[in-house]
């Protein structure tokens, strides 16, 4: 059974940085388009960033553009999210997800999900 396992979350102050990782096992990582999503209580799961399997084209939510960077290491079967200049509104549980469909911002189009890692940014 394949797994996606996030790590790297924590409690930080506004302006700090964090690097999230998502280790993928049991699946052909290099063939999947990958994404990061954020969930906060009372809200839908929000798109944060995505990266394609082949061209490694990247896509970002407007709210994180210029501050977050998504990347992948196919040899290590790991997805990353470098988060800089963090703001309190970045707080939430961050999930990585994988899809065989075209790179997408829609969570319903992702087939596999990790369990999430909590990011809390204090003001």
Buried (B, 14 or more C-beta within 10 A) or exposed (E): EEEBBBEBBEEBEEEBEBEBBBBBEEBEBEEBBBBBBBBEEEEEBBBBBBBBBEEEEBBBBEBBEEBBBBBBEBEEBBBBBBBBEBBEEBBBBBBBBBBEEEBBBEBEBBEBBBEBBEBBBEE
